[in-house]
Amino acid sequence: MLAGIVANVIDATVLGHPILGAIVSLGTFIPTLAVATRRLHDTDRSGWWQLIVFVPLIGFIVLIIWLATAGSGASNRFGGAP
């Protein structure tokens, strides 16, 4: 997130075009998906639940709540406890 903020500030002050911010966003997209998938697996949910953000208004809120929920703490269908 900090890299995105710095890139956007540089874009706004120096470059005038959102090129650097776009590169940083593309570079962090797949790692962000991977971390969210791992977090959902910790709560015994499939990574496909990330698609719930496409449900207007409530989807993003539900996903944030699930990502903030404590993990199951025991083995689940995705493997042992971290």
Residue pairs with C-beta under 8 A, 6 or more apart in sequence:
3 24
3 28
4 21
4 24
4 25
4 28
7 20
7 21
7 23
7 24
8 18
8 20
8 21
10 20
11 17
11 18
11 19
11 20
11 21
33 47
33 50
36 47
36 50
36 63
36 67
37 47
37 50
39 67
40 46
40 47
40 49
40 50
40 66
40 67
41 47
41 76
41 78
41 79
42 71
42 72
42 78
42 82
43 66
43 69
43 70
43 71
43 72
44 72
44 76
44 77
44 78
45 66
49 63
49 66
50 63
52 59
52 62
52 63
53 59
53 60
53 63
55 62
71 81
71 82
72 81
73 81
74 81
75 81
